Amino acid sequence: MKKLLLALLLCPTLAMASSKITNCEFNGVPLYGKVKVVESFPDFKVKIVNSFPDLKVKSVSSFPDKCGRWKFVESFPDFKVKFVNSFPDFTIQIE
């Protein structure tokens, strides 16, 4: 939490304040594109929050080609997520 607050103070204009997320990537995977919600074997565990997210996400129906734009699909995803309440890889706020 201290790292997140420090990052917000140093870079208040960034939507991605977490040190885990850099250049709209997490562990080398771009955080935009086609996303499948799964219960097992996710690429990332994410928690939905109302304030101070690591990433702001906008659900789109086409052109998920910018940071934080996710198109939810059932097949051929770019990455898979599991929504959790504790121990997330990063937090998101859905706009």
mmCIF file as gemmi writes it, N, C-alpha and C atoms, coordinates in Angstrom:
data_model
loop_
_atom_site.group_PDB
_atom_site.id
_atom_site.type_symbol
_atom_site.label_atom_id
_atom_site.label_alt_id
_atom_site.label_comp_id
_atom_site.label_asym_id
_atom_site.label_entity_id
_atom_site.label_seq_id
_atom_site.pdbx_PDB_ins_code
_atom_site.Cartn_x
_atom_site.Cartn_y
_atom_site.Cartn_z
_atom_site.occupancy
_atom_site.B_iso_or_equiv
_atom_site.pdbx_formal_charge
_atom_site.auth_seq_id
_atom_site.auth_asym_id
_atom_site.pdbx_PDB_model_num
ATOM 1 N N . MET Axp A 1 ? 0.826 -1.193 0 1 0 ? 1 A 1
ATOM 2 C CA . MET Axp A 1 ? 0 0 0 1 0 ? 1 A 1
ATOM 3 C C . MET Axp A 1 ? 0.867 1.253 0 1 0 ? 1 A 1
ATOM 4 N N . LYS Axp A 2 ? 1.986 1.207 0.736 1 0 ? 2 A 1
ATOM 5 C CA . LYS Axp A 2 ? 2.868 2.364 0.777 1 0 ? 2 A 1
ATOM 6 C C . LYS Axp A 2 ? 3.472 2.64 -0.59 1 0 ? 2 A 1
ATOM 7 N N . LYS Axp A 3 ? 3.816 1.561 -1.33 1 0 ? 3 A 1
ATOM 8 C CA . LYS Axp A 3 ? 4.376 1.731 -2.664 1 0 ? 3 A 1
ATOM 9 C C . LYS Axp A 3 ? 3.361 2.372 -3.595 1 0 ? 3 A 1
ATOM 10 N N . LEU Axp A 4 ? 2.091 1.956 -3.48 1 0 ? 4 A 1
ATOM 11 C CA . LEU Axp A 4 ? 1.041 2.512 -4.322 1 0 ? 4 A 1
ATOM 12 C C . LEU Axp A 4 ? 0.843 3.992 -4.03 1 0 ? 4 A 1
ATOM 13 N N . LEU Axp A 5 ? 0.808 4.362 -2.767 1 0 ? 5 A 1
ATOM 14 C CA . LEU Axp A 5 ? 0.644 5.77 -2.406 1 0 ? 5 A 1
ATOM 15 C C . LEU Axp A 5 ? 1.833 6.597 -2.874 1 0 ? 5 A 1
ATOM 16 N N . LEU Axp A 6 ? 3.028 6.068 -2.735 1 0 ? 6 A 1
ATOM 17 C CA . LEU Axp A 6 ? 4.221 6.773 -3.202 1 0 ? 6 A 1
ATOM 18 C C . LEU Axp A 6 ? 4.175 6.959 -4.708 1 0 ? 6 A 1
ATOM 19 N N . ALA Axp A 7 ? 3.743 5.925 -5.432 1 0 ? 7 A 1
ATOM 20 C CA . ALA Axp A 7 ? 3.638 6.031 -6.889 1 0 ? 7 A 1
ATOM 21 C C . ALA Axp A 7 ? 2.594 7.069 -7.291 1 0 ? 7 A 1
ATOM 22 N N . LEU Axp A 8 ? 1.491 7.137 -6.571 1 0 ? 8 A 1
ATOM 23 C CA . LEU Axp A 8 ? 0.461 8.135 -6.863 1 0 ? 8 A 1
ATOM 24 C C . LEU Axp A 8 ? 0.976 9.549 -6.62 1 0 ? 8 A 1
ATOM 25 N N . LEU Axp A 9 ? 1.771 9.724 -5.576 1 0 ? 9 A 1
ATOM 26 C CA . LEU Axp A 9 ? 2.327 11.04 -5.29 1 0 ? 9 A 1
ATOM 27 C C . LEU Axp A 9 ? 3.345 11.452 -6.351 1 0 ? 9 A 1
ATOM 28 N N . LEU Axp A 10 ? 4.13 10.509 -6.826 1 0 ? 10 A 1
ATOM 29 C CA . LEU Axp A 10 ? 5.147 10.828 -7.818 1 0 ? 10 A 1
ATOM 30 C C . LEU Axp A 10 ? 4.571 10.971 -9.218 1 0 ? 10 A 1
ATOM 31 N N . CYS Axp A 11 ? 3.541 10.196 -9.545 1 0 ? 11 A 1
ATOM 32 C CA . CYS Axp A 11 ? 2.949 10.204 -10.892 1 0 ? 11 A 1
ATOM 33 C C . CYS Axp A 11 ? 1.428 10.259 -10.793 1 0 ? 11 A 1
ATOM 34 N N . PRO Axp A 12 ? 0.852 11.36 -10.372 1 0 ? 12 A 1
ATOM 35 C CA . PRO Axp A 12 ? -0.601 11.389 -10.166 1 0 ? 12 A 1
ATOM 36 C C . PRO Axp A 12 ? -1.423 11.296 -11.439 1 0 ? 12 A 1
ATOM 37 N N . THR Axp A 13 ? -0.823 11.547 -12.61 1 0 ? 13 A 1
ATOM 38 C CA . THR Axp A 13 ? -1.608 11.517 -13.838 1 0 ? 13 A 1
ATOM 39 C C . THR Axp A 13 ? -1.674 10.142 -14.459 1 0 ? 13 A 1
ATOM 40 N N . LEU Axp A 14 ? -0.891 9.202 -13.978 1 0 ? 14 A 1
ATOM 41 C CA . LEU Axp A 14 ? -0.898 7.866 -14.57 1 0 ? 14 A 1
ATOM 42 C C . LEU Axp A 14 ? -2.099 7.067 -14.091 1 0 ? 14 A 1
ATOM 43 N N . ALA Axp A 15 ? -2.774 6.406 -15.021 1 0 ? 15 A 1
ATOM 44 C CA . ALA Axp A 15 ? -3.872 5.521 -14.647 1 0 ? 15 A 1
ATOM 45 C C . ALA Axp A 15 ? -3.335 4.238 -14.041 1 0 ? 15 A 1
ATOM 46 N N . MET Axp A 16 ? -2.097 3.874 -14.39 1 0 ? 16 A 1
ATOM 47 C CA . MET Axp A 16 ? -1.48 2.657 -13.886 1 0 ? 16 A 1
ATOM 48 C C . MET Axp A 16 ? -0.44 3.035 -12.855 1 0 ? 16 A 1
ATOM 49 N N . ALA Axp A 17 ? -0.818 3.08 -11.596 1 0 ? 17 A 1
ATOM 50 C CA . ALA Axp A 17 ? 0.08 3.551 -10.553 1 0 ? 17 A 1
ATOM 51 C C . ALA Axp A 17 ? 0.945 2.449 -9.972 1 0 ? 17 A 1
ATOM 52 N N . SER Axp A 18 ? 0.609 1.23 -10.22 1 0 ? 18 A 1
ATOM 53 C CA . SER Axp A 18 ? 1.339 0.128 -9.615 1 0 ? 18 A 1
ATOM 54 C C . SER Axp A 18 ? 2.692 -0.063 -10.27 1 0 ? 18 A 1
ATOM 55 N N . SER Axp A 19 ? 3.666 -0.442 -9.458 1 0 ? 19 A 1
ATOM 56 C CA . SER Axp A 19 ? 4.988 -0.729 -10.009 1 0 ? 19 A 1
ATOM 57 C C . SER Axp A 19 ? 4.967 -2.054 -10.76 1 0 ? 19 A 1
ATOM 58 N N . LYS Axp A 20 ? 3.933 -2.87 -10.563 1 0 ? 20 A 1
ATOM 59 C CA . LYS Axp A 20 ? 3.809 -4.139 -11.267 1 0 ? 20 A 1
ATOM 60 C C . LYS Axp A 20 ? 3.435 -3.932 -12.731 1 0 ? 20 A 1
ATOM 61 N N . ILE Axp A 21 ? 2.712 -2.862 -13.017 1 0 ? 21 A 1
ATOM 62 C CA . ILE Axp A 21 ? 2.247 -2.587 -14.372 1 0 ? 21 A 1
ATOM 63 C C . ILE Axp A 21 ? 3.116 -1.483 -14.955 1 0 ? 21 A 1
ATOM 64 N N . THR Axp A 22 ? 3.815 -1.797 -16.036 1 0 ? 22 A 1
ATOM 65 C CA . THR Axp A 22 ? 4.628 -0.799 -16.719 1 0 ? 22 A 1
ATOM 66 C C . THR Axp A 22 ? 4.313 -0.848 -18.2 1 0 ? 22 A 1
ATOM 67 N N . ASN Axp A 23 ? 4.183 0.322 -18.801 1 0 ? 23 A 1
ATOM 68 C CA . ASN Axp A 23 ? 3.871 0.441 -20.231 1 0 ? 23 A 1
ATOM 69 C C . ASN Axp A 23 ? 2.654 -0.389 -20.622 1 0 ? 23 A 1
ATOM 70 N N . CYS Axp A 24 ? 1.668 -0.41 -19.756 1 0 ? 24 A 1
ATOM 71 C CA . CYS Axp A 24 ? 0.42 -1.145 -19.981 1 0 ? 24 A 1
ATOM 72 C C . CYS Axp A 24 ? 0.679 -2.639 -20.195 1 0 ? 24 A 1
ATOM 73 N N . GLU Axp A 25 ? 1.663 -3.163 -19.473 1 0 ? 25 A 1
ATOM 74 C CA . GLU Axp A 25 ? 1.968 -4.596 -19.517 1 0 ? 25 A 1
ATOM 75 C C . GLU Axp A 25 ? 2.127 -5.128 -18.098 1 0 ? 25 A 1
ATOM 76 N N . PHE Axp A 26 ? 1.792 -6.394 -17.931 1 0 ? 26 A 1
ATOM 77 C CA . PHE Axp A 26 ? 2.026 -7.088 -16.677 1 0 ? 26 A 1
ATOM 78 C C . PHE Axp A 26 ? 2.711 -8.404 -17.025 1 0 ? 26 A 1
ATOM 79 N N . ASN Axp A 27 ? 3.899 -8.594 -16.509 1 0 ? 27 A 1
ATOM 80 C CA . ASN Axp A 27 ? 4.711 -9.779 -16.829 1 0 ? 27 A 1
ATOM 81 C C . ASN Axp A 27 ? 4.875 -9.968 -18.338 1 0 ? 27 A 1
ATOM 82 N N . GLY Axp A 28 ? 5.009 -8.858 -19.048 1 0 ? 28 A 1
ATOM 83 C CA . GLY Axp A 28 ? 5.231 -8.921 -20.486 1 0 ? 28 A 1
ATOM 84 C C . GLY Axp A 28 ? 3.991 -9.08 -21.34 1 0 ? 28 A 1
ATOM 85 N N . VAL Axp A 29 ? 2.817 -9.164 -20.722 1 0 ? 29 A 1
ATOM 86 C CA . VAL Axp A 29 ? 1.562 -9.335 -21.47 1 0 ? 29 A 1
ATOM 87 C C . VAL Axp A 29 ? 0.844 -7.986 -21.542 1 0 ? 29 A 1
ATOM 88 N N . PRO Axp A 30 ? 0.524 -7.501 -22.747 1 0 ? 30 A 1
ATOM 89 C CA . PRO Axp A 30 ? -0.213 -6.243 -22.875 1 0 ? 30 A 1
ATOM 90 C C . PRO Axp A 30 ? -1.59 -6.34 -22.217 1 0 ? 30 A 1
ATOM 91 N N . LEU Axp A 31 ? -1.969 -5.295 -21.495 1 0 ? 31 A 1
ATOM 92 C CA . LEU Axp A 31 ? -3.246 -5.301 -20.771 1 0 ? 31 A 1
ATOM 93 C C . LEU Axp A 31 ? -4.362 -4.645 -21.579 1 0 ? 31 A 1
ATOM 94 N N . TYR Axp A 32 ? -4.488 -5.064 -22.809 1 0 ? 32 A 1
ATOM 95 C CA . TYR Axp A 32 ? -5.599 -4.681 -23.676 1 0 ? 32 A 1
ATOM 96 C C . TYR Axp A 32 ? -5.836 -5.829 -24.636 1 0 ? 32 A 1
ATOM 97 N N . GLY Axp A 33 ? -7.021 -5.875 -25.193 1 0 ? 33 A 1
ATOM 98 C CA . GLY Axp A 33 ? -7.331 -6.941 -26.138 1 0 ? 33 A 1
ATOM 99 C C . GLY Axp A 33 ? -8.508 -7.778 -25.696 1 0 ? 33 A 1
ATOM 100 N N . LYS Axp A 34 ? -8.54 -9.017 -26.209 1 0 ? 34 A 1
ATOM 101 C CA . LYS Axp A 34 ? -9.642 -9.939 -25.927 1 0 ? 34 A 1
ATOM 102 C C . LYS Axp A 34 ? -9.361 -10.689 -24.63 1 0 ? 34 A 1
ATOM 103 N N . VAL Axp A 35 ? -10.35 -10.687 -23.726 1 0 ? 35 A 1
ATOM 104 C CA . VAL Axp A 35 ? -10.185 -11.237 -22.383 1 0 ? 35 A 1
ATOM 105 C C . VAL Axp A 35 ? -11.269 -12.272 -22.109 1 0 ? 35 A 1
ATOM 106 N N . LYS Axp A 36 ? -10.867 -13.392 -21.537 1 0 ? 36 A 1
ATOM 107 C CA . LYS Axp A 36 ? -11.828 -14.411 -21.123 1 0 ? 36 A 1
ATOM 108 C C . LYS Axp A 36 ? -11.79 -14.509 -19.612 1 0 ? 36 A 1
ATOM 109 N N . VAL Axp A 37 ? -12.961 -14.512 -18.984 1 0 ? 37 A 1
ATOM 110 C CA . VAL Axp A 37 ? -13.074 -14.683 -17.54 1 0 ? 37 A 1
ATOM 111 C C . VAL Axp A 37 ? -13.175 -16.174 -17.251 1 0 ? 37 A 1
ATOM 112 N N . VAL Axp A 38 ? -12.282 -16.679 -16.403 1 0 ? 38 A 1
ATOM 113 C CA . VAL Axp A 38 ? -12.234 -18.105 -16.106 1 0 ? 38 A 1
ATOM 114 C C . VAL Axp A 38 ? -12.228 -18.323 -14.596 1 0 ? 38 A 1
ATOM 115 N N . GLU Axp A 39 ? -12.504 -19.555 -14.181 1 0 ? 39 A 1
ATOM 116 C CA . GLU Axp A 39 ? -12.441 -19.923 -12.769 1 0 ? 39 A 1
ATOM 117 C C . GLU Axp A 39 ? -11.151 -20.655 -12.422 1 0 ? 39 A 1
ATOM 118 N N . SER Axp A 40 ? -10.515 -21.255 -13.43 1 0 ? 40 A 1
ATOM 119 C CA . SER Axp A 40 ? -9.262 -21.966 -13.16 1 0 ? 40 A 1
ATOM 120 C C . SER Axp A 40 ? -8.245 -21.68 -14.262 1 0 ? 40 A 1
ATOM 121 N N . PHE Axp A 41 ? -6.988 -21.745 -13.9 1 0 ? 41 A 1
ATOM 122 C CA . PHE Axp A 41 ? -5.861 -21.513 -14.8 1 0 ? 41 A 1
ATOM 123 C C . PHE Axp A 41 ? -5.888 -20.136 -15.462 1 0 ? 41 A 1
ATOM 124 N N . PRO Axp A 42 ? -6.043 -19.061 -14.669 1 0 ? 42 A 1
ATOM 125 C CA . PRO Axp A 42 ? -6.012 -17.721 -15.268 1 0 ? 42 A 1
ATOM 126 C C . PRO Axp A 42 ? -4.573 -17.275 -15.521 1 0 ? 42 A 1
ATOM 127 N N . ASP Axp A 43 ? -4.425 -16.321 -16.416 1 0 ? 43 A 1
ATOM 128 C CA . ASP Axp A 43 ? -3.129 -15.67 -16.587 1 0 ? 43 A 1
ATOM 129 C C . ASP Axp A 43 ? -2.901 -14.669 -15.459 1 0 ? 43 A 1
ATOM 130 N N . PHE Axp A 44 ? -3.997 -13.993 -15.039 1 0 ? 44 A 1
ATOM 131 C CA . PHE Axp A 44 ? -3.926 -12.989 -13.975 1 0 ? 44 A 1
ATOM 132 C C . PHE Axp A 44 ? -5.115 -13.123 -13.043 1 0 ? 44 A 1
ATOM 133 N N . LYS Axp A 45 ? -4.874 -12.839 -11.758 1 0 ? 45 A 1
ATOM 134 C CA . LYS Axp A 45 ? -5.95 -12.719 -10.782 1 0 ? 45 A 1
ATOM 135 C C . LYS Axp A 45 ? -6.142 -11.23 -10.537 1 0 ? 45 A 1
ATOM 136 N N . VAL Axp A 46 ? -7.372 -10.742 -10.739 1 0 ? 46 A 1
ATOM 137 C CA . VAL Axp A 46 ? -7.64 -9.315 -10.583 1 0 ? 46 A 1
ATOM 138 C C . VAL Axp A 46 ? -8.767 -9.083 -9.592 1 0 ? 46 A 1
ATOM 139 N N . LYS Axp A 47 ? -8.688 -7.943 -8.944 1 0 ? 47 A 1
ATOM 140 C CA . LYS Axp A 47 ? -9.724 -7.533 -7.997 1 0 ? 47 A 1
ATOM 141 C C . LYS Axp A 47 ? -10.337 -6.24 -8.515 1 0 ? 47 A 1
ATOM 142 N N . ILE Axp A 48 ? -11.66 -6.174 -8.523 1 0 ? 48 A 1
ATOM 143 C CA . ILE Axp A 48 ? -12.361 -4.963 -8.941 1 0 ? 48 A 1
ATOM 144 C C . ILE Axp A 48 ? -12.487 -4.044 -7.732 1 0 ? 48 A 1
ATOM 145 N N . VAL Axp A 49 ? -12.048 -2.805 -7.881 1 0 ? 49 A 1
ATOM 146 C CA . VAL Axp A 49 ? -12.11 -1.823 -6.808 1 0 ? 49 A 1
ATOM 147 C C . VAL Axp A 49 ? -12.826 -0.574 -7.318 1 0 ? 49 A 1
ATOM 148 N N . ASN Axp A 50 ? -13.242 0.276 -6.385 1 0 ? 50 A 1
ATOM 149 C CA . ASN Axp A 50 ? -13.915 1.521 -6.748 1 0 ? 50 A 1
ATOM 150 C C . ASN Axp A 50 ? -12.981 2.721 -6.772 1 0 ? 50 A 1
ATOM 151 N N . SER Axp A 51 ? -11.834 2.607 -6.127 1 0 ? 51 A 1
ATOM 152 C CA . SER Axp A 51 ? -10.898 3.722 -6.107 1 0 ? 51 A 1
ATOM 153 C C . SER Axp A 51 ? -9.465 3.21 -6.061 1 0 ? 51 A 1
ATOM 154 N N . PHE Axp A 52 ? -8.562 4.028 -6.541 1 0 ? 52 A 1
ATOM 155 C CA . PHE Axp A 52 ? -7.128 3.739 -6.581 1 0 ? 52 A 1
ATOM 156 C C . PHE Axp A 52 ? -6.797 2.414 -7.266 1 0 ? 52 A 1
ATOM 157 N N . PRO Axp A 53 ? -7.283 2.209 -8.494 1 0 ? 53 A 1
ATOM 158 C CA . PRO Axp A 53 ? -6.962 0.962 -9.202 1 0 ? 53 A 1
ATOM 159 C C . PRO Axp A 53 ? -5.541 1.008 -9.76 1 0 ? 53 A 1
ATOM 160 N N . ASP Axp A 54 ? -4.996 -0.162 -10.019 1 0 ? 54 A 1
ATOM 161 C CA . ASP Axp A 54 ? -3.735 -0.239 -10.746 1 0 ? 54 A 1
ATOM 162 C C . ASP Axp A 54 ? -3.965 0.039 -12.226 1 0 ? 54 A 1
ATOM 163 N N . LEU Axp A 55 ? -5.172 -0.296 -12.719 1 0 ? 55 A 1
ATOM 164 C CA . LEU Axp A 55 ? -5.506 -0.116 -14.131 1 0 ? 55 A 1
ATOM 165 C C . LEU Axp A 55 ? -6.987 0.21 -14.258 1 0 ? 55 A 1
ATOM 166 N N . LYS Axp A 56 ? -7.309 1.214 -15.057 1 0 ? 56 A 1
ATOM 167 C CA . LYS Axp A 56 ? -8.71 1.512 -15.371 1 0 ? 56 A 1
ATOM 168 C C . LYS Axp A 56 ? -9.07 0.766 -16.641 1 0 ? 56 A 1
ATOM 169 N N . VAL Axp A 57 ? -10.165 0.003 -16.587 1 0 ? 57 A 1
ATOM 170 C CA . VAL Axp A 57 ? -10.57 -0.86 -17.696 1 0 ? 57 A 1
ATOM 171 C C . VAL Axp A 57 ? -11.888 -0.362 -18.271 1 0 ? 57 A 1
ATOM 172 N N . LYS Axp A 58 ? -11.941 -0.323 -19.597 1 0 ? 58 A 1
ATOM 173 C CA . LYS Axp A 58 ? -13.183 0.01 -20.286 1 0 ? 58 A 1
ATOM 174 C C . LYS Axp A 58 ? -13.565 -1.185 -21.144 1 0 ? 58 A 1
ATOM 175 N N . SER Axp A 59 ? -14.77 -1.695 -20.941 1 0 ? 59 A 1
ATOM 176 C CA . SER Axp A 59 ? -15.272 -2.814 -21.736 1 0 ? 59 A 1
ATOM 177 C C . SER Axp A 59 ? -15.76 -2.273 -23.073 1 0 ? 59 A 1
ATOM 178 N N . VAL Axp A 60 ? -15.222 -2.82 -24.16 1 0 ? 60 A 1
ATOM 179 C CA . VAL Axp A 60 ? -15.589 -2.364 -25.498 1 0 ? 60 A 1
ATOM 180 C C . VAL Axp A 60 ? -16.087 -3.541 -26.318 1 0 ? 60 A 1
ATOM 181 N N . SER Axp A 61 ? -16.842 -3.25 -27.366 1 0 ? 61 A 1
ATOM 182 C CA . SER Axp A 61 ? -17.337 -4.314 -28.241 1 0 ? 61 A 1
ATOM 183 C C . SER Axp A 61 ? -16.478 -4.476 -29.486 1 0 ? 61 A 1
ATOM 184 N N . SER Axp A 62 ? -15.631 -3.479 -29.766 1 0 ? 62 A 1
ATOM 185 C CA . SER Axp A 62 ? -14.717 -3.588 -30.907 1 0 ? 62 A 1
ATOM 186 C C . SER Axp A 62 ? -13.484 -2.718 -30.662 1 0 ? 62 A 1
ATOM 187 N N . PHE Axp A 63 ? -12.424 -3.038 -31.351 1 0 ? 63 A 1
ATOM 188 C CA . PHE Axp A 63 ? -11.158 -2.314 -31.293 1 0 ? 63 A 1
ATOM 189 C C . PHE Axp A 63 ? -10.575 -2.197 -29.879 1 0 ? 63 A 1
ATOM 190 N N . PRO Axp A 64 ? -10.285 -3.319 -29.243 1 0 ? 64 A 1
ATOM 191 C CA . PRO Axp A 64 ? -9.614 -3.264 -27.936 1 0 ? 64 A 1
ATOM 192 C C . PRO Axp A 64 ? -8.103 -3.089 -28.125 1 0 ? 64 A 1
ATOM 193 N N . ASP Axp A 65 ? -7.72 -1.953 -28.72 1 0 ? 65 A 1
ATOM 194 C CA . ASP Axp A 65 ? -6.337 -1.77 -29.124 1 0 ? 65 A 1
ATOM 195 C C . ASP Axp A 65 ? -5.589 -0.687 -28.356 1 0 ? 65 A 1
ATOM 196 N N . LYS Axp A 66 ? -6.182 -0.187 -27.269 1 0 ? 66 A 1
ATOM 197 C CA . LYS Axp A 66 ? -5.517 0.818 -26.437 1 0 ? 66 A 1
ATOM 198 C C . LYS Axp A 66 ? -5.466 0.314 -24.999 1 0 ? 66 A 1
ATOM 199 N N . CYS Axp A 67 ? -4.596 0.888 -24.238 1 0 ? 67 A 1
ATOM 200 C CA . CYS Axp A 67 ? -4.387 0.466 -22.857 1 0 ? 67 A 1
ATOM 201 C C . CYS Axp A 67 ? -5.698 0.467 -22.059 1 0 ? 67 A 1
ATOM 202 N N . GLY Axp A 68 ? -5.987 -0.668 -21.418 1 0 ? 68 A 1
ATOM 203 C CA . GLY Axp A 68 ? -7.16 -0.774 -20.57 1 0 ? 68 A 1
ATOM 204 C C . GLY Axp A 68 ? -8.465 -1.053 -21.286 1 0 ? 68 A 1
ATOM 205 N N . ARG Axp A 69 ? -8.436 -1.202 -22.582 1 0 ? 69 A 1
ATOM 206 C CA . ARG Axp A 69 ? -9.661 -1.544 -23.322 1 0 ? 69 A 1
ATOM 207 C C . ARG Axp A 69 ? -9.724 -3.054 -23.463 1 0 ? 69 A 1
ATOM 208 N N . TRP Axp A 70 ? -10.767 -3.631 -22.887 1 0 ? 70 A 1
ATOM 209 C CA . TRP Axp A 70 ? -10.937 -5.076 -22.88 1 0 ? 70 A 1
ATOM 210 C C . TRP Axp A 70 ? -12.218 -5.45 -23.602 1 0 ? 70 A 1
ATOM 211 N N . LYS Axp A 71 ? -12.12 -6.442 -24.474 1 0 ? 71 A 1
ATOM 212 C CA . LYS Axp A 71 ? -13.3 -7.029 -25.115 1 0 ? 71 A 1
ATOM 213 C C . LYS Axp A 71 ? -13.452 -8.422 -24.507 1 0 ? 71 A 1
ATOM 214 N N . PHE Axp A 72 ? -14.544 -8.644 -23.794 1 0 ? 72 A 1
ATOM 215 C CA . PHE Axp A 72 ? -14.769 -9.926 -23.142 1 0 ? 72 A 1
ATOM 216 C C . PHE Axp A 72 ? -15.282 -10.937 -24.169 1 0 ? 72 A 1
ATOM 217 N N . VAL Axp A 73 ? -14.584 -12.082 -24.264 1 0 ? 73 A 1
ATOM 218 C CA . VAL Axp A 73 ? -14.89 -13.105 -25.256 1 0 ? 73 A 1
ATOM 219 C C . VAL Axp A 73 ? -14.963 -14.467 -24.582 1 0 ? 73 A 1
ATOM 220 N N . GLU Axp A 74 ? -15.493 -15.442 -25.303 1 0 ? 74 A 1
ATOM 221 C CA . GLU Axp A 74 ? -15.55 -16.82 -24.817 1 0 ? 74 A 1
ATOM 222 C C . GLU Axp A 74 ? -14.504 -17.717 -25.479 1 0 ? 74 A 1
ATOM 223 N N . SER Axp A 75 ? -13.96 -17.273 -26.609 1 0 ? 75 A 1
ATOM 224 C CA . SER Axp A 75 ? -12.95 -18.095 -27.292 1 0 ? 75 A 1
ATOM 225 C C . SER Axp A 75 ? -11.85 -17.208 -27.87 1 0 ? 75 A 1
ATOM 226 N N . PHE Axp A 76 ? -10.68 -17.784 -28.023 1 0 ? 76 A 1
ATOM 227 C CA . PHE Axp A 76 ? -9.499 -17.139 -28.583 1 0 ? 76 A 1
ATOM 228 C C . PHE Axp A 76 ? -9.12 -15.832 -27.863 1 0 ? 76 A 1
ATOM 229 N N . PRO Axp A 77 ? -8.968 -15.892 -26.529 1 0 ? 77 A 1
ATOM 230 C CA . PRO Axp A 77 ? -8.593 -14.676 -25.806 1 0 ? 77 A 1
ATOM 231 C C . PRO Axp A 77 ? -7.098 -14.373 -25.953 1 0 ? 77 A 1
ATOM 232 N N . ASP Axp A 78 ? -6.758 -13.112 -25.736 1 0 ? 78 A 1
ATOM 233 C CA . ASP Axp A 78 ? -5.353 -12.723 -25.651 1 0 ? 78 A 1
ATOM 234 C C . ASP Axp A 78 ? -4.794 -13.102 -24.278 1 0 ? 78 A 1
ATOM 235 N N . PHE Axp A 79 ? -5.648 -13.002 -23.244 1 0 ? 79 A 1
ATOM 236 C CA . PHE Axp A 79 ? -5.285 -13.457 -21.909 1 0 ? 79 A 1
ATOM 237 C C . PHE Axp A 79 ? -6.545 -13.769 -21.117 1 0 ? 79 A 1
ATOM 238 N N . LYS Axp A 80 ? -6.374 -14.52 -20.014 1 0 ? 80 A 1
ATOM 239 C CA . LYS Axp A 80 ? -7.497 -14.953 -19.178 1 0 ? 80 A 1
ATOM 240 C C . LYS Axp A 80 ? -7.35 -14.351 -17.786 1 0 ? 80 A 1
ATOM 241 N N . VAL Axp A 81 ? -8.478 -13.948 -17.185 1 0 ? 81 A 1
ATOM 242 C CA . VAL Axp A 81 ? -8.47 -13.394 -15.836 1 0 ? 81 A 1
ATOM 243 C C . VAL Axp A 81 ? -9.445 -14.147 -14.942 1 0 ? 81 A 1
ATOM 244 N N . LYS Axp A 82 ? -9.142 -14.115 -13.674 1 0 ? 82 A 1
ATOM 245 C CA . LYS Axp A 82 ? -10.046 -14.629 -12.649 1 0 ? 82 A 1
ATOM 246 C C . LYS Axp A 82 ? -10.265 -13.491 -11.671 1 0 ? 82 A 1
ATOM 247 N N . PHE Axp A 83 ? -11.537 -13.2 -11.365 1 0 ? 83 A 1
ATOM 248 C CA . PHE Axp A 83 ? -11.849 -12.159 -10.402 1 0 ? 83 A 1
ATOM 249 C C . PHE Axp A 83 ? -11.767 -12.742 -8.996 1 0 ? 83 A 1
ATOM 250 N N . VAL Axp A 84 ? -10.989 -12.087 -8.129 1 0 ? 84 A 1
ATOM 251 C CA . VAL Axp A 84 ? -10.774 -12.558 -6.77 1 0 ? 84 A 1
ATOM 252 C C . VAL Axp A 84 ? -11.026 -11.421 -5.782 1 0 ? 84 A 1
ATOM 253 N N . ASN Axp A 85 ? -11.194 -11.79 -4.513 1 0 ? 85 A 1
ATOM 254 C CA . ASN Axp A 85 ? -11.359 -10.791 -3.461 1 0 ? 85 A 1
ATOM 255 C C . ASN Axp A 85 ? -10.084 -10.566 -2.664 1 0 ? 85 A 1
ATOM 256 N N . SER Axp A 86 ? -9.16 -11.509 -2.73 1 0 ? 86 A 1
ATOM 257 C CA . SER Axp A 86 ? -7.912 -11.357 -1.992 1 0 ? 86 A 1
ATOM 258 C C . SER Axp A 86 ? -6.74 -11.872 -2.816 1 0 ? 86 A 1
ATOM 259 N N . PHE Axp A 87 ? -5.586 -11.319 -2.536 1 0 ? 87 A 1
ATOM 260 C CA . PHE Axp A 87 ? -4.33 -11.681 -3.189 1 0 ? 87 A 1
ATOM 261 C C . PHE Axp A 87 ? -4.37 -11.556 -4.715 1 0 ? 87 A 1
ATOM 262 N N . PRO Axp A 88 ? -4.8 -10.396 -5.232 1 0 ? 88 A 1
ATOM 263 C CA . PRO Axp A 88 ? -4.811 -10.222 -6.684 1 0 ? 88 A 1
ATOM 264 C C . PRO Axp A 88 ? -3.408 -9.922 -7.213 1 0 ? 88 A 1
ATOM 265 N N . ASP Axp A 89 ? -3.224 -10.155 -8.5 1 0 ? 89 A 1
ATOM 266 C CA . ASP Axp A 89 ? -1.994 -9.723 -9.156 1 0 ? 89 A 1
ATOM 267 C C . ASP Axp A 89 ? -2.006 -8.205 -9.325 1 0 ? 89 A 1
ATOM 268 N N . PHE Axp A 90 ? -3.185 -7.663 -9.663 1 0 ? 90 A 1
ATOM 269 C CA . PHE Axp A 90 ? -3.372 -6.221 -9.732 1 0 ? 90 A 1
ATOM 270 C C . PHE Axp A 90 ? -4.855 -5.907 -9.606 1 0 ? 90 A 1
ATOM 271 N N . THR Axp A 91 ? -5.185 -4.639 -9.385 1 0 ? 91 A 1
ATOM 272 C CA . THR Axp A 91 ? -6.572 -4.209 -9.204 1 0 ? 91 A 1
ATOM 273 C C . THR Axp A 91 ? -7.022 -3.431 -10.427 1 0 ? 91 A 1
ATOM 274 N N . ILE Axp A 92 ? -8.323 -3.492 -10.701 1 0 ? 92 A 1
ATOM 275 C CA . ILE Axp A 92 ? -8.894 -2.756 -11.821 1 0 ? 92 A 1
ATOM 276 C C . ILE Axp A 92 ? -10.138 -1.989 -11.371 1 0 ? 92 A 1
ATOM 277 N N . GLN Axp A 93 ? -10.434 -0.935 -12.091 1 0 ? 93 A 1
ATOM 278 C CA . GLN Axp A 93 ? -11.696 -0.215 -11.923 1 0 ? 93 A 1
ATOM 279 C C . GLN Axp A 93 ? -12.359 -0.208 -13.293 1 0 ? 93 A 1
ATOM 280 N N . ILE Axp A 94 ? -13.579 -0.706 -13.368 1 0 ? 94 A 1
ATOM 281 C CA . ILE Axp A 94 ? -14.29 -0.76 -14.645 1 0 ? 94 A 1
ATOM 282 C C . ILE Axp A 94 ? -15.059 0.543 -14.84 1 0 ? 94 A 1
ATOM 283 N N . GLU Axp A 95 ? -14.804 1.175 -15.955 1 0 ? 95 A 1
ATOM 284 C CA . GLU Axp A 95 ? -15.448 2.468 -16.26 1 0 ? 95 A 1
ATOM 285 C C . GLU Axp A 95 ? -16.727 2.263 -17.026 1 0 ? 95 A 1
